[in-house]
Amino acid sequence: RLCLLRTVKTATHETGHMFSMAHCTRYRCNMCGSNHRAERDSLPLWLCPHCLAKLTWATKVGPVERFQKLIDFSKATGLRTEQAFYEKSLAAMREE
């Protein structure tokens, strides 16, 4: 799972750059820059609200749909910490 998590973090971070997203300096999120593996491991897989807004604008995918797909992926791959974060995020969005 650690190998999977590292791979997904790197792939999604680099994909963010393909959508013209720069390194995040506002929060600790997947789009933060890192200089070594320990630093990268300390960063979460998820995006901060600022980067999430950029991604949803660029991809035209709503955050509710995105969080549901991320929950499904996290369940299927056993990424429990990430699953819990996405479930809380989805619940918060549905409360509005």
C-alpha positions in Angstrom: 0.0 0.0 0.0 2.9 2.4 0.7 4.2 1.8 -2.8 0.7 2.4 -4.2 0.3 5.6 -2.2 3.6 7.0 -3.2 2.9 6.2 -6.9 -0.6 7.8 -6.8 0.8 10.8 -4.9 3.4 11.4 -7.6 1.2 10.7 -10.5 -1.6 13.0 -9.3 0.9 15.7 -8.3 2.5 15.7 -11.8 -1.0 15.5 -13.5 -1.8 18.7 -11.5 1.1 20.4 -13.3 -0.2 19.2 -16.6 -3.4 21.2 -15.7 -1.1 24.3 -15.2 -1.3 24.0 -11.4 1.8 25.4 -9.6 3.1 24.1 -6.3 0.8 25.0 -3.4 2.2 27.4 -0.8 -1.1 28.0 1.0 -1.8 24.7 2.7 -0.2 21.2 3.0 -1.7 19.3 0.1 -0.9 17.1 -2.8 0.3 20.0 -4.9 3.0 21.1 -2.4 6.5 20.8 -3.6 8.9 18.3 -2.0 12.7 17.7 -2.2 13.0 14.2 -0.9 11.0 11.0 -0.2 10.4 11.7 3.5 9.0 15.2 2.8 6.8 13.7 0.1 5.6 11.0 2.4 4.6 13.7 4.9 2.2 15.3 2.5 -1.4 14.1 2.0 -2.8 12.7 -1.2 -5.8 15.1 -1.1 -5.9 18.7 -2.4 -6.5 21.8 -0.3 -9.7 23.9 -1.1 -7.7 26.3 -3.2 -6.1 23.6 -5.4 -9.4 21.6 -5.5 -11.1 24.7 -7.0 -8.4 25.0 -9.6 -8.8 21.3 -10.5 -12.5 21.3 -10.7 -12.5 24.3 -12.9 -9.8 22.8 -15.2 -11.5 19.4 -15.5 -15.2 20.5 -15.3 -15.7 17.6 -12.8 -17.8 18.6 -9.7 -16.2 18.0 -6.3 -19.1 15.8 -5.2 -18.6 13.4 -8.1 -14.9 13.5 -7.6 -15.0 12.7 -3.9 -17.4 9.8 -4.5 -14.9 8.3 -7.0 -12.0 8.9 -4.7 -13.9 7.1 -1.9 -14.6 4.2 -4.2 -10.9 4.0 -5.2 -9.7 4.3 -1.6 -12.0 1.5 -0.5 -10.9 -0.8 -3.4 -7.2 -0.2 -2.6 -7.3 -0.1 1.2 -6.2 3.5 1.6 -8.2 4.0 4.8 -6.8 7.4 5.8 -7.6 8.8 2.5 -11.0 7.2 2.4 -11.9 8.7 5.7 -10.8 12.2 4.5 -12.8 11.9 1.3 -15.9 10.7 3.2 -15.7 13.6 5.6 -15.2 16.0 2.7 -18.2 14.6 0.8 -20.4 14.8 4.0 -19.4 18.4 4.5 -20.3 19.3 0.9 -23.7 17.6 1.3 -24.5 19.6 4.4 -24.5 22.9 2.6 
